[in-house]
Amino acid sequence: MGLYKIIKDKCTEKGITITQLEEVCELSQNSIKKWEKNSPKSIESLIKIACYFDVTTDYLLGLSDNPSPCKCCTDTEEAKK
C-alpha cells in the first residue's frame, strides 16, 4: 500500500480530512494529495504526520506493518517535561 493511501486510511480512522491533517501539521494545501504520485519533498513533513497519528515513518511508508508509537514524538514529549 502506498504512502498516500495509508495516510488517507489513517485520516478516515481518525475522522478527519486530508485538508484538516495538512492544517494541523502546518503543511501547504494539497501537499499530501501530491504524494499520491510523488514522494514527499521533506522528511520533516512525514515526521509531523507520523507524530500526529502516533505511528512510525516506516509504517507510513509501508515498510512495516507495525504501527508502533513514533519514538521521535515520545522523545520530544519527554523533553518538554
Contacts in CASP RR format, 6 or more apart in sequence:
PFRMAT RR
TARGET T0000
AUTHOR 0000-0000-0000
METHOD contacts of the structure
MODEL  1
MGLYKIIKDKCTEKGITITQLEEVCELSQNSIKKWEKNSPKSIESLIKIA
CYFDVTTDYLLGLSDNPSPCKCCTDTEEAKK
1 9 0 8 1.000
1 62 0 8 1.000
2 61 0 8 1.000
2 62 0 8 1.000
3 35 0 8 1.000
3 39 0 8 1.000
3 40 0 8 1.000
3 60 0 8 1.000
3 61 0 8 1.000
3 62 0 8 1.000
4 32 0 8 1.000
4 33 0 8 1.000
4 35 0 8 1.000
4 36 0 8 1.000
6 59 0 8 1.000
6 60 0 8 1.000
6 61 0 8 1.000
6 62 0 8 1.000
7 18 0 8 1.000
7 21 0 8 1.000
7 32 0 8 1.000
7 35 0 8 1.000
7 49 0 8 1.000
7 60 0 8 1.000
8 18 0 8 1.000
10 53 0 8 1.000
10 55 0 8 1.000
11 17 0 8 1.000
11 18 0 8 1.000
11 20 0 8 1.000
11 21 0 8 1.000
14 53 0 8 1.000
16 24 0 8 1.000
18 32 0 8 1.000
18 33 0 8 1.000
19 29 0 8 1.000
21 27 0 8 1.000
21 32 0 8 1.000
21 49 0 8 1.000
21 52 0 8 1.000
22 28 0 8 1.000
22 29 0 8 1.000
22 30 0 8 1.000
22 31 0 8 1.000
22 32 0 8 1.000
24 52 0 8 1.000
25 45 0 8 1.000
25 48 0 8 1.000
25 49 0 8 1.000
25 52 0 8 1.000
26 48 0 8 1.000
27 45 0 8 1.000
27 48 0 8 1.000
31 40 0 8 1.000
31 45 0 8 1.000
32 49 0 8 1.000
40 46 0 8 1.000
43 57 0 8 1.000
46 57 0 8 1.000
46 60 0 8 1.000
46 61 0 8 1.000
47 57 0 8 1.000
47 70 0 8 1.000
47 72 0 8 1.000
49 60 0 8 1.000
50 56 0 8 1.000
50 57 0 8 1.000
50 59 0 8 1.000
50 60 0 8 1.000
50 70 0 8 1.000
50 72 0 8 1.000
50 73 0 8 1.000
51 70 0 8 1.000
51 72 0 8 1.000
51 73 0 8 1.000
51 76 0 8 1.000
53 60 0 8 1.000
53 67 0 8 1.000
53 70 0 8 1.000
54 69 0 8 1.000
54 70 0 8 1.000
54 73 0 8 1.000
55 67 0 8 1.000
55 68 0 8 1.000
55 69 0 8 1.000
55 70 0 8 1.000
56 64 0 8 1.000
56 66 0 8 1.000
56 67 0 8 1.000
56 68 0 8 1.000
56 69 0 8 1.000
56 70 0 8 1.000
56 71 0 8 1.000
57 70 0 8 1.000
58 64 0 8 1.000
59 65 0 8 1.000
59 66 0 8 1.000
59 67 0 8 1.000
59 68 0 8 1.000
END
